Amino acid sequence: MGDRRGACRVLVGKPEGKRPLGRPRLRREDNIKMDLQEVGWGMDWIDLAQDTGRWQTLVNTVMNLRDP
């Protein structure tokens, strides 16, 4: 029973499989930061997201940039 417990498997067990090749995938947070830099918005995006009016303005601006 002791070898089947989750903590024991994590500490003692060996990982199976391989890591994916190439650079790590971009996270959603990374995309938000890149969009803010593109638009020139200088403040922290988490503080910005808490102000719904300004966040909506930013989202509309970024969406207009992506449309050809």
C-alpha positions in Angstrom: 0.0 0.0 0.0 2.8 2.4 0.8 4.2 2.4 -2.8 0.8 3.3 -4.3 0.3 6.5 -2.4 0.5 9.7 -4.4 3.2 11.4 -2.3 5.5 8.4 -2.4 5.1 8.0 -6.2 6.0 11.7 -6.7 9.0 11.5 -4.5 10.4 8.1 -5.5 8.9 7.4 -8.9 10.4 8.1 -12.2 8.6 10.3 -14.8 7.3 8.6 -17.9 7.4 10.1 -21.3 9.3 12.9 -22.9 9.2 16.6 -22.7 7.9 18.3 -25.9 10.6 19.7 -28.3 11.0 23.4 -29.0 10.4 26.4 -26.8 7.6 26.4 -24.2 4.2 27.4 -25.3 3.0 30.9 -24.6 0.6 31.3 -21.7 -2.4 33.5 -21.7 -0.7 35.9 -19.4 2.2 36.2 -21.9 -0.2 37.1 -24.7 -1.9 39.8 -22.6 1.5 41.3 -21.8 2.5 41.4 -25.5 -0.8 43.0 -26.4 -0.4 45.7 -23.8 3.1 46.5 -25.1 1.8 46.7 -28.6 -0.9 49.1 -27.7 1.5 51.1 -25.4 -0.5 50.6 -22.2 2.1 51.0 -19.4 0.4 49.8 -16.3 0.1 46.4 -14.7 -2.5 44.3 -16.5 -3.9 42.8 -13.3 -4.7 46.2 -11.9 -6.1 47.2 -15.2 -8.4 44.1 -15.4 -9.9 45.1 -12.0 -11.2 48.3 -13.6 -13.8 46.9 -15.9 -14.4 50.1 -17.9 -10.7 50.6 -18.8 -10.3 46.8 -19.4 -13.2 46.8 -21.9 -11.6 49.8 -23.7 -8.3 48.0 -23.9 -9.9 44.8 -25.2 -11.8 46.7 -27.9 -8.6 48.5 -28.9 -6.6 45.3 -29.2 -9.4 43.5 -31.1 -9.4 46.4 -33.6 -5.7 46.0 -34.1 -6.0 42.3 -34.9 -8.8 42.8 -37.5 -7.3 43.5 -41.0 
